[in-house]
Amino acid sequence: MKLSTRSRYSTRLMLELALKYNDGLVLLKDISREQDVSLKYLGQLTIPLKAAGLVASTQGAHGGYYLPKSPKDIKLSDIIIAVEGPMDLVDCVSNKNYCKKSDDCITRKIWKELSKRCHDFLNSVSLRDLADYYKKEKNINEIIK
């Protein structure tokens, strides 16, 4: 299983907003520079994140992006589902009519359990956890230099 760039870059965008949660509005161009992701791509990623209520913005000369709720209340699963849709490994997991063998298919049961475990894990990690981990790693790297 691979996460797409949509998931990875959306998580990095959200991480930047979490790191600056108490600092006010954040410009996409600053996130683009910090995360080395194109401004245009970040703009596209904000659309489903805003629709899911994970990101908000204000327009105008002093506008920017912000998290409408605390980073501790945003799970990594929320971000991935917002930009990718359901996190099922195969289509038959959420739609048993996808395959005529779904009712007695042992592999579907395995894919269903694995999908659940992935979701449960990503649902156990908040954006705050990720920001805390980032800060800890950054401090360790600065000390080593």
Residue frames as a rotation matrix with the C-alpha (Angstrom) as fourth column:
MET 1
0.582 0.813 0.000 0.00
0.813 -0.582 0.000 0.00
0.000 0.000 -1.000 0.00
LYS 2
-0.642 -0.750 0.156 1.26
0.753 -0.655 -0.051 3.47
0.141 0.085 0.986 -0.88
LEU 3
0.241 0.644 -0.726 -0.06
0.585 -0.694 -0.421 6.83
-0.775 -0.323 -0.544 0.18
SER 4
0.422 -0.027 0.906 -0.42
0.853 -0.327 -0.407 9.24
0.307 0.945 -0.115 -2.70
THR 5
-0.712 -0.663 0.233 1.24
0.580 -0.742 -0.337 12.64
0.396 -0.105 0.912 -2.85
ARG 6
-0.019 0.788 0.616 -2.19
-0.122 -0.613 0.780 14.10
0.992 -0.060 0.108 -2.05
SER 7
0.823 0.329 -0.463 -2.13
0.355 0.339 0.871 12.40
0.444 -0.881 0.162 1.36
ARG 8
0.080 -0.894 -0.440 1.52
0.996 0.089 0.001 13.08
0.038 -0.439 0.898 2.06
TYR 9
-0.712 -0.388 0.585 1.50
0.449 -0.893 -0.046 16.73
0.540 0.230 0.810 1.01
SER 10
0.258 0.864 0.432 -1.85
-0.065 -0.431 0.900 17.40
0.964 -0.260 -0.055 2.72
THR 11
0.714 -0.065 -0.697 -0.39
0.667 0.365 0.649 16.04
0.213 -0.929 0.304 5.93
ARG 12
-0.381 -0.918 -0.113 2.66
0.923 -0.371 -0.100 18.28
0.050 -0.142 0.989 5.54
LEU 13
-0.420 0.346 0.839 0.40
0.107 -0.899 0.424 21.29
0.901 0.268 0.341 4.87
MET 14
0.661 0.750 -0.025 -1.62
0.055 -0.016 0.998 20.47
0.748 -0.661 -0.052 7.99
LEU 15
0.306 -0.656 -0.690 1.59
0.946 0.291 0.144 19.99
0.106 -0.696 0.710 9.99
GLU 16
-0.684 -0.574 0.451 2.70
0.558 -0.809 -0.183 23.53
0.470 0.126 0.874 9.11
LEU 17
-0.021 0.764 0.645 -0.68
-0.220 -0.633 0.742 24.89
0.975 -0.126 0.182 10.23
ALA 18
0.774 0.269 -0.574 -0.41
0.424 0.453 0.784 22.90
0.470 -0.850 0.237 13.47
LEU 19
-0.130 -0.923 -0.363 3.10
0.975 -0.053 -0.216 24.20
0.180 -0.382 0.907 14.14
LYS 20
-0.921 -0.175 0.349 1.80
0.176 -0.984 -0.030 27.75
0.348 0.033 0.937 13.77
TYR 21
-0.203 0.949 -0.242 -1.57
0.820 0.300 0.488 27.11
0.536 -0.099 -0.839 15.43
ASN 22
0.410 0.364 -0.836 -1.28
0.842 -0.504 0.194 29.92
-0.351 -0.783 -0.513 17.98
ASP 23
-0.547 -0.767 -0.336 0.58
0.534 -0.628 0.566 32.33
-0.645 0.130 0.753 15.66
GLY 24
-0.028 0.609 -0.792 -2.33
-0.436 -0.721 -0.539 33.51
-0.899 0.331 0.286 13.53
LEU 25
0.871 0.487 -0.069 -2.90
-0.233 0.286 -0.930 33.13
-0.433 0.826 0.362 9.81
VAL 26
-0.154 -0.912 0.380 -0.43
0.073 0.373 0.925 31.28
-0.985 0.170 0.009 7.61
LEU 27
0.278 0.170 -0.946 0.23
-0.854 -0.407 -0.324 32.03
-0.440 0.897 0.032 3.95
LEU 28
0.923 0.093 0.373 0.32
0.067 0.917 -0.394 29.15
-0.379 0.389 0.840 1.48
LYS 29
0.696 -0.718 -0.024 3.48
-0.227 -0.189 -0.955 30.60
0.681 0.670 -0.295 -0.04
ASP 30
0.026 -0.677 0.736 5.20
-0.992 -0.111 -0.068 30.15
0.127 -0.728 -0.674 3.34
ILE 31
0.468 0.199 0.861 4.03
-0.404 0.915 0.008 26.55
-0.786 -0.352 0.509 3.58
SER 32
0.995 -0.097 -0.019 5.18
0.017 0.360 -0.933 26.01
0.097 0.928 0.360 0.00
ARG 33
0.335 -0.929 0.157 8.64
-0.637 -0.347 -0.689 27.27
0.694 0.131 -0.708 0.87
GLU 34
-0.017 -0.324 0.946 8.91
-0.969 0.239 0.065 25.35
-0.247 -0.915 -0.318 4.16
GLN 35
0.307 0.281 0.909 7.66
-0.250 0.946 -0.208 22.06
-0.918 -0.163 0.360 2.73
ASP 36
-0.695 -0.620 -0.364 9.06
-0.462 -0.003 0.887 22.41
-0.551 0.784 -0.285 -0.80
VAL 37
-0.343 0.707 0.618 5.66
0.782 0.580 -0.230 21.77
-0.521 0.405 -0.752 -2.38
SER 38
-0.802 0.005 0.598 4.33
0.458 -0.637 0.620 23.85
0.384 0.771 0.508 -5.27
LEU 39
-0.860 0.482 -0.166 2.00
-0.265 -0.700 -0.663 26.67
-0.436 -0.526 0.730 -4.32
LYS 40
-0.370 0.738 -0.564 -0.47
-0.857 -0.036 0.515 25.62
0.359 0.674 0.645 -7.02
TYR 41
-0.393 0.177 -0.902 -0.62
0.104 0.984 0.148 22.05
0.913 -0.036 -0.405 -5.68
LEU 42
-0.909 0.062 -0.412 -1.13
0.411 -0.027 -0.911 23.27
-0.068 -0.998 -0.001 -2.10
GLY 43
-0.704 0.680 -0.206 -3.98
-0.674 -0.730 -0.108 25.45
-0.224 0.063 0.973 -3.35
GLN 44
-0.217 0.605 -0.766 -5.64
-0.570 0.559 0.603 22.38
0.793 0.567 0.223 -4.86
LEU 45
-0.585 -0.087 -0.806 -5.19
0.432 0.808 -0.401 20.42
0.686 -0.583 -0.435 -1.64
THR 46
-0.977 0.213 -0.001 -6.91
-0.119 -0.549 -0.827 23.07
-0.176 -0.808 0.562 0.45
ILE 47
-0.441 0.868 -0.230 -10.20
-0.744 -0.210 0.635 22.51
0.502 0.451 0.738 -1.40
PRO 48
0.140 0.554 -0.821 -11.06
0.092 0.818 0.568 19.07
0.986 -0.155 0.064 0.05
LEU 49
-0.643 -0.416 -0.643 -9.48
0.668 0.104 -0.736 19.99
0.374 -0.903 0.211 3.39
LYS 50
-0.913 0.382 0.142 -11.74
-0.407 -0.871 -0.276 23.04
0.018 -0.310 0.951 3.63
ALA 51
-0.143 0.907 -0.397 -14.77
-0.611 0.235 0.756 20.99
0.778 0.351 0.521 2.57
ALA 52
0.025 0.078 -0.997 -14.01
0.489 0.869 0.080 18.54
0.872 -0.489 -0.016 5.40
GLY 53
0.872 0.354 0.338 -13.75
-0.056 -0.614 0.787 21.39
0.486 -0.706 -0.516 7.92
LEU 54
0.560 -0.739 -0.375 -10.07
0.822 0.440 0.360 20.74
-0.101 -0.511 0.854 8.59
VAL 55
-0.672 -0.741 -0.004 -8.79
0.722 -0.656 0.220 24.05
-0.166 0.145 0.976 7.18
ALA 56
0.605 0.786 -0.125 -10.28
0.725 -0.609 -0.321 27.52
-0.329 0.103 -0.939 7.04
SER 57
-0.507 -0.782 0.363 -9.14
0.860 -0.484 0.159 30.72
0.051 0.393 0.918 5.41
THR 58
0.419 0.545 -0.726 -9.72
0.430 -0.824 -0.371 34.42
-0.800 -0.157 -0.579 5.31
GLN 59
0.345 -0.207 0.915 -9.40
0.913 -0.151 -0.378 36.55
0.216 0.967 0.137 2.20
GLY 60
0.984 0.099 0.152 -7.79
0.091 -0.994 0.055 39.91
0.156 -0.041 -0.987 1.71
ALA 61
0.406 -0.882 0.240 -4.47
-0.448 -0.421 -0.789 41.62
0.797 0.212 -0.566 2.26
HIS 62
-0.391 -0.523 0.757 -4.11
-0.913 0.117 -0.390 40.10
0.116 -0.844 -0.524 5.72
GLY 63
0.666 0.743 -0.062 -5.68
-0.741 0.669 0.052 36.77
0.080 0.011 0.997 4.82
GLY 64
-0.537 -0.819 -0.203 -4.32
-0.788 0.573 -0.224 33.29
0.299 0.040 -0.953 5.18
TYR 65
0.149 0.512 -0.846 -5.05
-0.179 0.855 0.486 29.77
0.973 0.079 0.219 6.36
TYR 66
-0.527 -0.270 0.806 -5.64
-0.833 -0.023 -0.553 28.37
0.168 -0.963 -0.212 9.81
LEU 67
-0.796 0.291 -0.531 -6.94
0.318 0.947 0.042 25.31
0.515 -0.135 -0.846 11.62
PRO 68
-0.155 0.821 0.549 -10.55
-0.481 -0.549 0.684 25.86
0.863 -0.158 0.480 12.73
LYS 69
0.923 0.370 0.103 -10.09
-0.262 0.411 0.873 23.37
0.281 -0.833 0.476 15.56
SER 70
0.440 -0.785 0.435 -7.26
-0.766 -0.076 0.638 22.30
-0.468 -0.614 -0.635 17.80
PRO 71
-0.144 -0.598 -0.788 -4.54
-0.866 0.462 -0.192 20.06
0.479 0.655 -0.585 16.32
LYS 72
-0.860 -0.160 0.484 -5.29
-0.427 0.744 -0.514 17.54
-0.278 -0.649 -0.708 19.08
ASP 73
-0.016 0.958 0.286 -8.78
-0.270 0.271 -0.924 17.13
-0.963 -0.092 0.255 17.59
ILE 74
0.581 0.121 -0.805 -7.58
-0.812 0.022 -0.583 16.43
-0.053 0.992 0.111 14.05
LYS 75
0.379 -0.393 0.838 -6.51
-0.087 0.886 0.455 12.86
-0.921 -0.246 0.301 13.33
LEU 76
-0.664 -0.672 -0.327 -4.26
-0.443 0.001 0.897 11.75
-0.602 0.741 -0.298 10.49
SER 77
-0.625 0.513 0.588 -7.15
0.675 0.733 0.077 9.58
-0.392 0.446 -0.805 9.30
ASP 78
0.390 0.786 -0.480 -9.28
0.412 -0.615 -0.672 12.74
-0.824 0.065 -0.563 8.93
ILE 79
-0.014 -0.503 -0.864 -6.70
-0.599 -0.688 0.410 14.26
-0.800 0.523 -0.292 6.59
ILE 80
-0.902 -0.408 0.144 -6.28
-0.160 0.624 0.765 11.16
-0.402 0.667 -0.628 4.44
ILE 81
-0.319 0.868 0.379 -10.02
0.810 0.458 -0.366 10.53
-0.491 0.191 -0.850 4.15
ALA 82
0.358 0.465 -0.810 -10.60
0.070 -0.878 -0.473 14.18
-0.931 0.112 -0.347 3.22
VAL 83
-0.033 -0.462 -0.886 -8.21
-0.823 -0.490 0.286 14.04
-0.567 0.739 -0.364 0.25
GLU 84
-0.881 -0.401 -0.251 -8.45
-0.473 0.728 0.497 10.36
-0.017 0.556 -0.831 -0.76
GLY 85
0.172 0.942 -0.287 -11.83
-0.752 0.314 0.579 9.09
0.636 0.116 0.763 0.37
PRO 86
0.903 0.241 0.356 -12.28
-0.423 0.652 0.630 5.82
-0.080 -0.719 0.690 2.28
MET 87
0.015 -0.997 0.079 -9.04
-0.992 -0.005 0.129 4.13
-0.128 -0.080 -0.989 3.32
ASP 88
0.701 0.283 0.654 -10.05
-0.265 0.955 -0.130 0.64
-0.662 -0.082 0.745 2.26
LEU 89
-0.334 -0.937 0.104 -7.23
-0.316 0.216 0.924 -1.34
-0.888 0.276 -0.368 0.68
VAL 90
-0.965 0.116 0.234 -9.54
0.262 0.415 0.871 -2.85
0.004 0.902 -0.431 -1.94
ASP 91
-0.688 0.717 0.112 -12.95
-0.579 -0.635 0.511 -1.80
0.437 0.287 0.852 -3.24
CYS 92
-0.095 0.708 -0.700 -14.77
0.092 0.706 0.702 -4.89
0.991 0.002 -0.132 -1.95
VAL 93
-0.806 -0.247 -0.538 -14.04
0.533 0.091 -0.841 -3.95
0.257 -0.965 0.059 1.68
SER 94
-0.808 0.502 -0.307 -16.63
-0.181 -0.708 -0.683 -1.17
-0.560 -0.496 0.663 1.77
ASN 95
0.021 0.820 -0.572 -18.80
-0.971 -0.120 -0.207 -2.51
-0.238 0.560 0.794 -1.05
LYS 96
-0.402 -0.209 0.891 -19.41
-0.254 0.961 0.110 -6.23
-0.880 -0.182 -0.440 -0.87
ASN 97
0.663 0.694 0.280 -21.38
0.138 0.255 -0.957 -6.01
-0.736 0.674 0.073 -4.12
TYR 98
0.278 -0.668 -0.691 -18.15
-0.863 -0.490 0.127 -5.09
-0.423 0.561 -0.712 -5.87
CYS 99
-0.672 -0.541 -0.505 -17.38
-0.688 0.709 0.156 -8.78
0.274 0.452 -0.849 -6.24
LYS 100
0.313 0.874 -0.371 -19.74
-0.663 0.481 0.574 -11.77
0.680 0.066 0.730 -6.42
LYS 101
0.111 -0.357 -0.927 -17.42
0.411 0.866 -0.285 -13.76
0.905 -0.349 0.243 -4.14
SER 102
-0.319 -0.322 0.891 -17.43
-0.475 -0.759 -0.445 -11.18
0.820 -0.566 0.089 -1.31
ASP 103
0.558 0.664 0.498 -19.63
-0.751 0.147 0.644 -13.20
0.354 -0.733 0.581 1.07
ASP 104
0.968 -0.171 0.181 -17.32
0.065 0.875 0.480 -16.20
-0.241 -0.454 0.858 1.20
CYS 105
0.571 -0.805 0.159 -13.98
0.149 -0.089 -0.985 -14.71
0.807 0.586 0.069 0.18
ILE 106
0.608 -0.408 -0.681 -11.31
0.788 0.205 0.580 -15.27
-0.097 -0.890 0.446 2.82
THR 107
-0.468 -0.840 0.273 -9.04
0.859 -0.505 -0.083 -12.61
0.208 0.196 0.958 1.30
ARG 108
0.003 0.543 0.840 -11.80
0.144 -0.831 0.537 -9.98
0.990 0.120 -0.081 1.65
LYS 109
0.889 0.316 -0.331 -11.89
0.336 0.040 0.941 -10.73
0.311 -0.948 -0.071 5.37
ILE 110
0.099 -0.940 -0.326 -8.12
0.966 0.012 0.258 -10.19
-0.239 -0.340 0.910 5.57
TRP 111
-0.558 -0.299 0.774 -8.26
0.597 -0.792 0.124 -6.93
0.576 0.532 0.621 3.56
LYS 112
0.435 0.804 0.406 -11.14
0.165 -0.514 0.842 -5.73
0.885 -0.299 -0.357 5.72
GLU 113
0.803 -0.185 -0.566 -9.21
0.590 0.117 0.799 -6.37
-0.082 -0.976 0.203 8.95
LEU 114
-0.261 -0.964 0.056 -6.04
0.955 -0.250 0.157 -4.80
-0.137 0.094 0.986 7.58
SER 115
-0.268 0.265 0.926 -7.98
0.405 -0.842 0.357 -1.74
0.874 0.471 0.118 6.40
LYS 116
0.789 0.614 -0.020 -9.52
0.231 -0.266 0.936 -1.43
0.569 -0.743 -0.352 9.89
ARG 117
0.492 -0.672 -0.554 -6.12
0.815 0.131 0.564 -1.66
-0.306 -0.729 0.612 11.59
CYS 118
-0.516 -0.654 0.553 -4.62
0.810 -0.583 0.066 0.99
0.279 0.482 0.831 9.30
HIS 119
0.077 0.644 0.761 -7.57
0.178 -0.760 0.625 3.27
0.981 0.088 -0.173 9.96
ASP 120
0.865 0.267 -0.425 -7.41
0.429 0.046 0.902 2.66
0.260 -0.963 -0.074 13.71
PHE 121
0.017 -0.942 -0.334 -3.71
0.968 -0.068 0.240 3.48
-0.249 -0.328 0.911 13.79
LEU 122
-0.646 -0.266 0.715 -4.08
0.555 -0.807 0.201 6.68
0.524 0.527 0.670 11.76
ASN 123
0.349 0.848 0.399 -7.06
0.134 -0.467 0.874 7.61
0.928 -0.251 -0.276 13.91
SER 124
0.705 -0.143 -0.694 -4.88
0.708 0.187 0.681 7.23
0.032 -0.972 0.234 17.02
VAL 125
-0.418 -0.898 -0.139 -2.38
0.876 -0.439 0.201 9.88
-0.241 -0.037 0.970 15.86
SER 126
0.682 0.658 -0.318 -3.42
0.579 -0.752 -0.315 13.50
-0.447 0.031 -0.894 16.12
LEU 127
0.599 -0.432 0.674 -1.96
0.396 -0.572 -0.718 16.44
0.696 0.697 -0.171 14.28
ARG 128
0.743 -0.324 0.585 -0.72
-0.640 -0.598 0.482 17.63
0.193 -0.733 -0.652 17.66
ASP 129
0.716 -0.491 0.495 1.15
0.102 0.776 0.623 14.33
-0.690 -0.396 0.606 18.14
LEU 130
0.557 -0.487 0.673 2.78
0.822 0.206 -0.531 14.83
0.120 0.849 0.515 14.75
ALA 131
0.644 -0.289 0.709 3.73
-0.101 -0.950 -0.295 18.44
0.758 0.118 -0.641 15.55
ASP 132
0.785 -0.351 0.510 5.19
-0.558 -0.043 0.829 17.39
-0.269 -0.935 -0.229 18.92
TYR 133
0.631 -0.548 0.549 7.20
0.517 0.824 0.229 14.65
-0.578 0.140 0.804 17.23
TYR 134
0.592 -0.378 0.712 8.44
0.601 -0.381 -0.702 17.11
0.537 0.844 0.001 14.60
LYS 135
0.727 -0.292 0.622 9.56
-0.488 -0.856 0.169 19.61
0.483 -0.426 -0.765 17.25
LYS 136
0.742 -0.452 0.496 11.34
-0.259 0.488 0.833 16.88
-0.619 -0.746 0.245 19.22
GLU 137
0.557 -0.525 0.644 13.16
0.778 0.602 -0.182 15.59
-0.292 0.602 0.744 16.12
LYS 138
0.655 -0.292 0.697 14.12
0.273 -0.768 -0.579 19.11
0.704 0.570 -0.424 15.04
ASN 139
0.764 -0.362 0.534 15.61
-0.641 -0.524 0.561 19.87
0.077 -0.771 -0.633 18.46
ILE 140
0.657 -0.544 0.522 17.58
0.158 0.776 0.610 16.62
-0.737 -0.319 0.596 18.47
ASN 141
0.542 -0.435 0.719 18.98
0.831 0.151 -0.536 17.39
0.125 0.888 0.443 15.00
GLU 142
0.707 -0.278 0.650 19.99
-0.140 -0.957 -0.256 20.92
0.693 0.090 -0.716 16.06
ILE 143
0.765 -0.435 0.475 21.77
-0.518 0.022 0.855 19.58
-0.382 -0.900 -0.208 19.14
ILE 144
0.637 -0.510 0.578 23.70
0.533 0.833 0.148 17.02
-0.557 0.214 0.803 17.07
LYS 145
0.831 -0.266 0.488 25.05
0.349 -0.432 -0.832 19.67
0.432 0.862 -0.266 14.66
